[in-house]
């Protein structure tokens, strides 16, 4: 696949078309439709890859591989979920596969926990803001990014999908191909991991390494 993000000039009036219409057009042989899908989702895919890997050097290569997989397998898309959900599933799987292949991470053996046996994922931190508040607080993004780097890839991924990409539990379940209950339990443990990581990058007094005071 030779698609480039810049300067294609092939979209014309196709950019406002629904994903389903574009997919049908591509499957009928019109390559312009795939170009529009590529242009529409490239930045979102790249952002998701970087959010998972925290490595700029990996983003372009993985993104190209993701769209190559989409190009080759789009005929298998059955519309049982949104195209974006299907695309994100491929993106997450390929990103984790590439990272493990390059030994950036070790595979994470995770069991599924009964949601009824763990606290609600909506509980607040004992002292101060909830994890999602901190994740979405622009003033603390530097600390958040540092803390996220230390998390297991599966925990980082689920936090990114749910809080940063603002996907629903059902959408995250569809992307990761796990039950909704497993999404909730993994979110809970990922939140705990984030809290512990934040405590490492911040002083017990609430000051970060630069001496600035934050509420966590």
N, C-alpha and C positions, 0 to 999 in steps of 0.2 A: 504494500500500500504506500503510495507516494504523497498522500494528503499532507498539506502544510497548513499551519494555523494562519499564517499571514498571507494577505494578498491574493486570495483565490479568485475573487471577483465573479464567482459563479452562482452566488445565492439569489440575486435578482429579487423577485417578489416572493420567493419561497420561504423567507425567514419567518414569516408569521403563520406558517402552516402548522397544524397539529402534528405531533410525533407520529401518530398512527397513519396519517396521510403520507408523511415523508417515508415511513417504512414501507408502505405499500408501493410507493413510487420506486423506491430503490429495488425492491424485490421484482418489480416489473422491468428492471434494467436501466433505470435512470440514475446515473452516478451522481448527478447534482444533488439528489436528495440526501445521500450519505454525507456529502460535503456540508450541507446545512446542519445536519445532526452533529457533525464534528465541530463546526464552528460554535454551535449552540452550547455544547457541553464540555468543550475542552478545558475551559478555565475552572469549571466546577470539579471536573475529574482531577485536574492538577492540584487544586486546593486540597481535595480529600487525600490525595497521595502524600502531599507534604505534611498534612496534619497527622497522618499515621507514621510517616518515616522520620519527620523532622530533619530531612536531608535534601537540600536543594539539588544536589548533584544527581539524585535518583529520579527526580520528577519527570523530566522530559522523556527519558528512556522508558519508564514504566507507562507513562501516558500513551506513548506511541504503541507499546505492546497491547495495552488495553483496547485501543481503537482498532488495532489489527485483529484482535480476537472478536470484537464486535463486527467488523467487516466480514470476517469468515463465518460467523455463526448467527448473523441476524435472521437468517431464514428459520432458525430454531425458536425465535421469540414468538410466543403464542398469545401474548397480550393478557395473560392471567394476572399480571401485576403491571404497574406503570413502567414505561420504558426506562425512566430514570432509576427506578428500583432495580431493574434488571442490570442496567449499566453500572450502578453502584456496587451490586453484588460482584460483578466481574472485576471492578476496580479494587475492592477490598481483597478479594481472593488473590488477584495477581500481585498486588502490593505486598501482601504477607508472604506469598510464595517467593517473590524475588528477594525480599529481605532475608528470609530463612536461607535461601540458596547462597546468598553472599555472606551468610553467617553473621549478619548484623544482629540477629536475635536467635534465641533457641525457641523451638515450637513450644507452645503453652498447653500442657495437658489440663483441661478444665472440666470438672464435673458440673452437672446441672443440679442446682439446689431447689428444694421445694419452696416456692415463694411464701407459703403459709408459715414456714419455720424461720423466716428472717424478718427483721424489722422492715417497715415500709421504706421504699426508696425516696419518699418525700420528706423523711425526717430531716430536721435542721441539724447543723453542727451544734455541739453542746454549747459553744460560746461564740455566737456571732452568726455570720452569713452562711447560707447553704452552699454546697459545692457548685450548684448551677449558677448561683449569684456571682461567685468568684470567677467561674468560667466565662461569664458574659460581661464581667466588669472590665471595660477598656483600660482603666487606670492600673489594673493589676496584670495585664496581659504578659508582661515580661516575666513575672514570677510564675504565671500559669504555664507558659511555654517551657520554662526550665523544669517545672515539676512534672509536666507531661512526658518529657524525655525519659524520665526514670521509670515510667510505668511499663508493665507488660504490654506487648502489642495489642492483645485482645482487649485489655482494659482501656487502653488509649483509644482504640478504634470505636468502642461502644460509646465512650464519652463524646467523641467527636461527632458521631452520627446523631446521637440523641440531643446534645446540647448545642453544638456549633452548627450542625446542619439542620437542626430543629425538625428532625423526623419523628414520627410517632412510634410508639412501642411496636405496633403492628408492622410498620414499614421497616424498622430495624430488624424485626424477626424475619421478614421476607428477605432482606438483604443478606443476613447472616445464616438464613435457613435453619433457625432454631425456634423452639416454642416461645410464645410471648412470656411465659413464666420464667424461662431461662434468661430472657432479656432483662427482666426486672431484677432477678437475682444477681446477674453480672453487673448491672448498673449499681446495685448496692455495694458490691465488693470493689468495683472500680472507684466509687466515691470514697470509700475508706482508703484505698490506695492513694488517691489524690490528696486526701487530707494528710496522710502520713508524709507524702512527698512535699507538700507545702510546709509542713512543720520543719522539714530538713532545710529548705531554702530560706526560711524565716527564723529569726531569733525568737525565743520563748516570750520575750517582752512585746512581740508584735512588730519588731523592726526587721526589715530585710537586710541583706548583706551590705546595702548601701547606706543603712542607717535611717531609712524612711519608715514611718509608721503606717501600718495597714491594719484593717479590721478583717479578721478571718474567723 
